[in-house]
Amino acid sequence: MAYLSMGEAHRRITEYLNRFSDVVLNQDGSSLKQLLSVSSNSPLLLSLADALNLFHDYNRLLKQSDRFSQISEIVSPLFRSIQNFRLGNLLDSYNAFEKAANAFLQEFRNWESAWALEALYVIAYEIRVLAERADRELASVGKTPEKLKGAGSFLMKVFGVLAGKGPKRVGALYVTCQLFKVYFKLGTVHLCRSVIRSIETARIFDFEEFPVRDKVTYMYYTGRLEVFNENFPAADQKLSYALTHCNPRREANIRMILKYLIPVKLSVGVLPKNWLLEKYNLIEYSNVVQALKRGDLRLLRHALQDHEDRFLRSGVYLVLEKLELQVYQRLVKKIYIIQKQKDPSKAHQIKLEVIVKALKWLEMDMDVDEVECIMSILIYKNLMKGYFAHKSKVVVLSKQDPFPKLNGKPVNS
């Protein structure tokens, strides 16, 4: 850092205070948000932080002028947050920012118009990000991480302020998405339900009036919730909405959506193209798709084993594991096709011993009783049409449409 004189530090702080006061007076929300982005490392806030670390008596400046005293409840703790963030004191930075955020929210309540909505978005974003960093600092010294939970409580207060009539309500979805990020991080996704109910059932909200960016994020998170609940048709609808409306230049966001949409599509019998997996670096699904195409149970299990940690972290492992039934269906279908080529009249009669041999060739060691059980499940789940001849150990397939397509519907549970 270049040498900084006391006079220059005083000038920087005074300049910031003048800018803050002016943007509030002129109701310039776009400029105000730039003054609140503590974690952004913007040149403006970095230079201010250096000034604050040299000139400690900034509270005197706030008290000297009536103009500055009106914003002191927000700016004084904000200065401490900026100062501590620059020094790497992340817990102190969060605690100070929380005070500034509460003071800002109080003022926001009093402003009749929604001019400061963009600034409130920054407050909502910053309190979450600073809380996450503060919790990492707490965990590193053996203390209980608790600040993200506190940030969630603050965001619920913000949601309460926005969940009313008037122009401010369009900000409710952005804050909802920040809450989702908090709840997913904390592993308390059940807390999402009350907010979802408010958004989807309250008459004051019209989903279409929310910004596209927020609708995409909302559908992404609610789609993930439906994946966890194994409600695949709803997950398909929500994640597909997110993908369709996502900015095509935001490839990282598209990849995040596809990470959950692909398992959902696989569960309803829709396979992605290889170019899609390659373009968005989702090659962990390549062998899963190949296993479904080939009826190769060994390949599916190896794919799940190879990427087990990744699939578990994403919460899609169990979804992918349930694809085994579709793989069995494909295997039996391949046997049926081969038999049909050799002897069309007996193609619909498949001996269990043939299936056992096919599985052994795939290094899957199963006896006739196990295979019989699996075939019964396939028939019960409507993945095969036919019946089971127990005495002769033969699956007798329907001569019409023996392997029904899922056609976008999940396997019967």
C-alpha positions as CSV (number, residue, x, y, z in Angstrom):
1,M,0.0,0.0,0.0
2,A,1.3,3.4,-0.9
3,Y,1.9,6.0,1.8
4,L,-1.3,7.6,3.0
5,S,-1.3,10.9,4.9
6,M,-3.8,11.7,7.6
7,G,-5.1,14.5,5.5
8,E,-5.7,12.2,2.5
9,A,-7.5,9.7,4.8
10,H,-9.7,12.5,6.1
11,R,-10.5,13.5,2.6
12,R,-11.5,10.0,1.5
13,I,-13.8,9.5,4.4
14,T,-15.5,12.9,3.9
15,E,-15.9,12.2,0.2
16,Y,-17.6,8.8,0.9
17,L,-19.9,10.5,3.5
18,N,-20.9,13.2,1.0
19,R,-21.6,10.6,-1.7
20,F,-23.7,8.5,0.7
21,S,-25.7,11.5,1.8
22,D,-26.2,12.7,-1.8
23,V,-27.4,9.4,-3.1
24,V,-29.9,9.1,-0.3
25,L,-31.1,12.6,-0.8
26,N,-31.4,12.1,-4.5
27,Q,-32.9,8.6,-4.1
28,D,-30.2,7.1,-6.4
29,G,-30.5,3.4,-5.6
30,S,-28.0,2.3,-8.3
31,S,-25.2,4.5,-6.8
32,L,-26.1,3.6,-3.2
33,K,-25.6,-0.2,-3.8
34,Q,-22.0,0.4,-4.8
35,L,-21.3,2.0,-1.4
36,L,-22.6,-1.0,0.5
37,S,-20.8,-3.9,-1.3
38,V,-18.3,-4.7,1.5
39,S,-17.1,-8.0,0.0
40,S,-16.7,-6.7,-3.6
41,N,-13.1,-5.4,-3.1
42,S,-14.0,-2.4,-5.2
43,P,-11.3,0.3,-5.5
44,L,-13.6,2.8,-3.8
45,L,-14.1,0.6,-0.7
46,L,-10.5,-0.6,-0.6
47,S,-9.2,3.0,-0.5
48,L,-11.9,3.9,2.1
49,A,-10.8,0.9,4.2
50,D,-7.2,2.1,4.2
51,A,-8.3,5.5,5.2
52,L,-10.4,4.1,8.1
53,N,-7.5,2.1,9.4
54,L,-5.5,5.3,9.6
55,F,-8.1,7.9,10.7
56,H,-9.9,6.2,13.6
57,D,-12.0,9.2,14.7
58,Y,-14.6,9.0,11.9
59,N,-17.5,9.1,14.4
60,R,-16.5,12.7,15.2
61,L,-17.0,13.5,11.5
62,L,-20.5,12.0,11.6
63,K,-21.5,14.0,14.7
64,Q,-20.0,17.3,13.3
65,S,-22.6,17.7,10.5
66,D,-26.3,17.4,10.7
67,R,-26.2,16.1,7.2
68,F,-24.0,13.2,8.2
69,S,-25.7,12.5,11.5
70,Q,-28.9,11.5,9.6
71,I,-27.1,8.5,8.1
72,S,-24.8,7.7,11.1
73,E,-26.9,4.8,12.3
74,I,-26.1,3.0,9.0
75,V,-22.7,4.4,8.2
76,S,-20.9,4.0,11.6
77,P,-21.3,0.2,11.8
78,L,-20.8,0.0,8.0
79,F,-17.4,1.7,8.4
80,R,-16.4,-0.8,11.1
81,S,-17.5,-3.7,8.8
82,I,-15.5,-2.3,5.8
83,Q,-12.5,-1.7,8.1
84,N,-12.5,-5.2,9.6
85,F,-13.1,-6.9,6.3
86,R,-10.0,-5.2,4.9
87,L,-8.0,-6.5,8.0
88,G,-9.4,-10.0,7.6
89,N,-11.4,-9.9,10.8
90,L,-14.4,-11.6,9.2
91,L,-16.4,-12.2,12.4
92,D,-16.2,-8.6,13.5
93,S,-17.0,-7.5,9.9
94,Y,-20.2,-9.5,9.9
95,N,-21.3,-8.3,13.4
96,A,-20.8,-4.7,12.4
97,F,-22.6,-5.2,9.0
98,E,-25.6,-6.8,10.7
99,K,-26.0,-3.6,12.7
100,A,-25.7,-1.5,9.6
101,A,-28.2,-3.8,7.8
102,N,-30.8,-3.5,10.6
103,A,-30.4,0.3,10.6
104,F,-30.8,0.3,6.8
105,L,-33.9,-1.9,6.9
106,Q,-35.5,0.5,9.4
107,E,-34.9,3.4,7.0
108,F,-36.1,1.4,4.0
109,R,-39.4,0.8,5.8
110,N,-39.9,4.5,6.1
111,W,-39.2,5.2,2.4
112,E,-42.5,5.1,0.5
113,S,-41.2,4.2,-2.9
114,A,-39.0,1.3,-4.0
115,W,-36.0,3.5,-5.1
116,A,-33.6,1.7,-2.7
117,L,-34.6,-1.9,-3.8
118,E,-31.2,-2.5,-5.6
119,A,-29.4,-1.4,-2.5
120,L,-31.5,-3.7,-0.3
121,Y,-30.5,-6.6,-2.7
122,V,-26.9,-5.8,-1.9
123,I,-27.6,-5.8,1.8
124,A,-29.3,-9.2,1.5
125,Y,-26.5,-10.6,-0.6
126,E,-23.7,-9.2,1.6
127,I,-25.2,-10.4,4.9
128,R,-25.3,-14.0,3.6
129,V,-21.8,-13.9,2.2
130,L,-20.2,-12.2,5.2
131,A,-22.0,-14.7,7.5
132,E,-20.6,-17.6,5.6
133,R,-17.1,-16.2,5.9
134,A,-17.6,-15.4,9.6
135,D,-18.8,-19.0,10.2
136,R,-15.6,-20.4,8.5
137,E,-13.6,-18.2,10.9
138,L,-15.5,-19.5,13.9
139,A,-15.1,-23.1,12.8
140,S,-11.4,-22.6,12.3
141,V,-10.9,-21.7,16.0
142,G,-13.2,-24.5,17.2
143,K,-16.3,-22.4,17.9
144,T,-19.8,-23.1,16.8
145,P,-20.7,-21.5,13.4
146,E,-23.9,-19.5,14.1
147,K,-23.8,-16.4,11.9
148,L,-25.4,-17.8,8.8
149,K,-28.4,-18.8,11.0
150,G,-28.5,-15.2,12.2
151,A,-28.4,-13.9,8.6
152,G,-31.4,-16.2,7.8
153,S,-33.3,-14.5,10.6
154,F,-32.5,-11.1,9.2
155,L,-33.5,-12.1,5.7
156,M,-36.9,-13.3,7.0
157,K,-37.4,-9.7,8.5
158,V,-36.5,-8.3,5.1
159,F,-39.0,-10.7,3.4
160,G,-41.7,-9.5,5.9
161,V,-41.0,-5.9,4.9
162,L,-41.3,-6.7,1.2
163,A,-44.3,-9.0,1.5
164,G,-46.9,-6.3,1.3
165,K,-48.8,-4.3,-1.2
166,G,-47.0,-1.7,-3.3
167,P,-43.9,-1.5,-5.6
168,K,-41.5,-3.0,-3.0
169,R,-43.0,-6.5,-3.3
170,V,-41.1,-7.2,-6.5
171,G,-38.0,-7.6,-4.4
172,A,-39.5,-10.5,-2.3
173,L,-38.3,-13.2,-4.8
174,Y,-34.7,-12.0,-4.7
175,V,-34.7,-12.2,-0.9
176,T,-36.4,-15.6,-1.1
177,C,-33.6,-16.9,-3.2
178,Q,-31.0,-15.6,-0.7
179,L,-33.0,-17.5,2.0
180,F,-32.9,-20.7,-0.1
181,K,-29.1,-20.4,-0.3
182,V,-28.9,-20.0,3.5
183,Y,-31.2,-23.0,4.2
184,F,-29.5,-25.2,1.7
185,K,-26.1,-24.3,3.2
186,L,-27.3,-25.0,6.7
187,G,-29.1,-28.2,5.7
188,T,-32.5,-26.8,6.9
189,V,-34.3,-27.0,3.6
190,H,-37.6,-27.7,5.4
191,L,-37.6,-24.0,6.3
192,C,-38.1,-23.2,2.6
193,R,-41.7,-24.4,2.7
194,S,-43.2,-21.4,4.6
195,V,-41.6,-18.9,2.2
196,I,-42.7,-21.0,-0.9
197,R,-46.2,-21.0,0.4
198,S,-46.1,-17.2,0.8
199,I,-44.8,-16.7,-2.8
200,E,-47.1,-19.2,-4.4
201,T,-50.4,-18.7,-2.6
202,A,-50.4,-15.1,-1.4
203,R,-52.6,-13.0,-3.6
204,I,-50.3,-10.0,-3.4
205,F,-47.7,-11.7,-5.5
206,D,-47.9,-12.2,-9.3
207,F,-45.0,-14.5,-10.2
208,E,-44.8,-13.1,-13.7
209,E,-44.1,-9.6,-12.4
210,F,-40.8,-10.7,-10.7
211,P,-37.5,-10.2,-12.6
212,V,-36.5,-13.1,-14.9
213,R,-33.2,-13.5,-13.0
214,D,-35.0,-14.1,-9.7
215,K,-37.6,-16.4,-11.3
216,V,-34.8,-18.6,-12.7
217,T,-33.1,-18.9,-9.4
218,Y,-36.4,-19.6,-7.6
219,M,-37.3,-22.4,-10.0
220,Y,-33.8,-23.8,-9.7
221,Y,-34.0,-24.1,-5.9
222,T,-37.6,-25.3,-5.8
223,G,-36.8,-27.8,-8.5
224,R,-34.0,-29.1,-6.3
225,L,-36.4,-29.5,-3.5
226,E,-38.7,-31.5,-5.7
227,V,-35.8,-33.8,-6.6
228,F,-35.2,-34.4,-2.8
229,N,-38.9,-35.1,-2.4
230,E,-38.7,-37.5,-5.5
231,N,-41.5,-35.5,-7.1
232,F,-39.9,-35.9,-10.5
233,P,-42.7,-34.4,-12.7
234,A,-42.7,-31.2,-10.6
235,A,-38.9,-31.2,-10.6
236,D,-38.8,-31.6,-14.4
237,Q,-41.3,-28.6,-14.8
238,K,-39.4,-26.3,-12.5
239,L,-35.8,-27.1,-13.6
240,S,-36.9,-27.0,-17.3
241,Y,-38.4,-23.5,-16.7
242,A,-35.0,-22.4,-15.1
243,L,-33.1,-23.8,-18.1
244,T,-35.3,-22.3,-20.7
245,H,-35.2,-18.8,-19.2
246,C,-31.6,-18.8,-18.0
247,N,-29.3,-16.4,-19.8
248,P,-27.5,-18.5,-22.4
249,R,-24.2,-16.7,-21.7
250,R,-24.3,-17.8,-18.1
251,E,-22.8,-21.3,-18.8
252,A,-22.0,-21.9,-15.1
253,N,-25.6,-21.4,-14.2
254,I,-26.8,-23.6,-17.0
255,R,-24.4,-26.3,-15.7
256,M,-25.8,-26.0,-12.2
257,I,-29.4,-26.5,-13.5
258,L,-28.4,-29.4,-15.8
259,K,-26.7,-31.1,-12.8
260,Y,-30.1,-31.8,-11.4
261,L,-32.2,-31.8,-14.5
262,I,-30.3,-34.6,-16.2
263,P,-31.0,-37.1,-13.4
264,V,-34.6,-36.1,-13.4
265,K,-34.8,-36.6,-17.2
266,L,-33.1,-39.9,-16.9
267,S,-35.6,-41.0,-14.3
268,V,-38.4,-40.4,-16.8
269,G,-36.6,-42.1,-19.7
270,V,-35.2,-39.0,-21.5
271,L,-31.4,-39.4,-22.3
272,P,-29.2,-36.3,-22.9
273,K,-27.0,-36.0,-26.0
274,N,-23.2,-36.5,-25.6
275,W,-22.5,-33.0,-26.9
276,L,-24.5,-31.5,-24.0
277,L,-22.5,-33.4,-21.4
278,E,-19.3,-32.4,-23.0
279,K,-20.2,-28.7,-23.5
280,Y,-21.2,-28.2,-19.8
281,N,-18.5,-30.6,-18.4
282,L,-21.0,-33.1,-17.0
283,I,-19.1,-36.1,-18.1
284,E,-19.8,-37.9,-14.8
285,Y,-23.2,-38.7,-16.4
286,S,-21.7,-40.2,-19.6
287,N,-21.3,-43.8,-18.4
288,V,-24.7,-43.6,-16.7
289,V,-26.3,-42.7,-20.0
290,Q,-24.3,-45.5,-21.8
291,A,-25.4,-48.0,-19.2
292,L,-29.0,-47.1,-19.9
293,K,-28.6,-47.4,-23.6
294,R,-26.8,-50.8,-23.4
295,G,-28.6,-52.4,-20.5
296,D,-25.2,-52.7,-18.8
297,L,-25.7,-53.0,-15.0
298,R,-22.0,-53.3,-14.3
299,L,-21.3,-50.0,-16.1
300,L,-24.0,-48.2,-14.1
301,R,-22.7,-49.4,-10.8
302,H,-19.1,-48.5,-11.7
303,A,-20.3,-45.0,-12.8
304,L,-22.1,-44.5,-9.5
305,Q,-19.0,-45.8,-7.6
306,D,-16.6,-43.6,-9.5
307,H,-18.5,-40.4,-8.9
308,E,-20.1,-41.4,-5.6
309,D,-18.9,-38.4,-3.6
310,R,-20.0,-35.9,-6.3
311,F,-23.5,-37.5,-6.6
312,L,-24.0,-37.6,-2.9
313,R,-23.0,-34.0,-2.4
314,S,-25.5,-33.0,-5.1
315,G,-28.2,-35.1,-3.6
316,V,-28.9,-37.1,-6.8
317,Y,-27.2,-40.4,-5.9
318,L,-30.5,-42.2,-4.9
319,V,-32.2,-40.9,-8.0
320,L,-29.4,-42.4,-10.2
321,E,-29.4,-45.6,-8.2
322,K,-33.0,-46.2,-9.0
323,L,-32.2,-46.2,-12.7
324,E,-31.2,-49.9,-12.2
325,L,-34.7,-51.0,-13.1
326,Q,-34.5,-49.2,-16.4
327,V,-31.1,-50.9,-17.1
328,Y,-32.7,-54.3,-16.4
329,Q,-35.5,-53.4,-18.7
330,R,-33.0,-52.5,-21.5
331,L,-31.1,-55.8,-20.9
332,V,-34.2,-57.9,-21.2
333,K,-35.3,-55.9,-24.3
334,K,-31.9,-56.6,-26.0
335,I,-32.3,-60.4,-25.3
336,Y,-35.8,-60.1,-26.7
337,I,-34.5,-58.5,-29.9
338,I,-31.8,-61.1,-30.3
339,Q,-34.4,-63.9,-29.9
340,K,-36.7,-62.3,-32.3
341,Q,-34.1,-62.3,-35.0
342,K,-33.4,-66.0,-34.4
343,D,-36.9,-67.3,-33.9
344,P,-39.7,-64.7,-34.1
345,S,-42.3,-67.2,-32.9
346,K,-40.6,-67.7,-29.5
347,A,-39.2,-64.2,-29.0
348,H,-41.8,-63.3,-26.3
349,Q,-40.7,-66.3,-24.1
350,I,-37.5,-65.5,-22.2
351,K,-35.9,-68.1,-20.0
352,L,-34.5,-66.8,-16.7
353,E,-31.4,-68.9,-17.3
354,V,-30.7,-66.7,-20.4
355,I,-30.9,-63.5,-18.3
356,V,-28.7,-65.1,-15.6
357,K,-26.1,-65.8,-18.3
358,A,-26.3,-62.3,-19.7
359,L,-25.7,-60.9,-16.2
360,K,-22.8,-63.2,-15.6
361,W,-21.2,-62.0,-18.9
362,L,-21.5,-58.5,-17.3
363,E,-19.8,-60.0,-14.2
364,M,-23.0,-59.6,-12.2
365,D,-23.4,-62.9,-10.2
366,M,-27.1,-63.5,-9.6
367,D,-29.1,-66.7,-9.2
368,V,-32.4,-67.6,-10.8
369,D,-34.4,-66.6,-7.8
370,E,-32.9,-63.1,-7.7
371,V,-33.6,-62.6,-11.4
372,E,-37.2,-63.9,-10.9
373,C,-37.7,-61.3,-8.2
374,I,-36.3,-58.5,-10.5
375,M,-38.5,-59.6,-13.4
376,S,-41.6,-59.5,-11.1
377,I,-40.7,-55.9,-10.1
378,L,-40.3,-54.9,-13.8
379,I,-43.8,-56.2,-14.5
380,Y,-45.3,-54.6,-11.4
381,K,-43.7,-51.3,-12.3
382,N,-45.1,-51.5,-15.8
383,L,-41.6,-51.5,-17.3
384,M,-42.5,-54.8,-19.0
385,K,-45.9,-56.2,-20.0
386,G,-46.4,-59.9,-19.5
387,Y,-46.6,-62.6,-16.8
388,F,-44.3,-65.0,-15.1
389,A,-44.5,-68.7,-15.6
390,H,-43.1,-69.9,-12.3
391,K,-42.8,-73.6,-12.9
392,S,-41.0,-73.3,-16.2
393,K,-39.0,-70.2,-15.1
394,V,-39.9,-68.3,-18.1
395,V,-41.0,-64.6,-18.6
396,V,-43.8,-64.5,-21.1
397,L,-44.0,-61.1,-22.7
398,S,-47.0,-59.4,-24.2
399,K,-47.0,-59.6,-28.0
400,Q,-48.1,-56.0,-28.1
401,D,-45.8,-53.3,-26.7
402,P,-43.9,-55.6,-24.3
403,F,-41.6,-52.7,-23.1
404,P,-43.7,-49.6,-22.6
405,K,-41.9,-46.3,-22.9
406,L,-42.0,-43.9,-19.9
407,N,-42.9,-41.0,-22.2
408,G,-41.7,-38.4,-19.6
409,K,-43.4,-40.1,-16.7
410,P,-41.5,-41.6,-13.7
411,V,-41.3,-45.3,-13.0
412,N,-44.3,-46.3,-10.9
413,S,-43.4,-46.2,-7.2
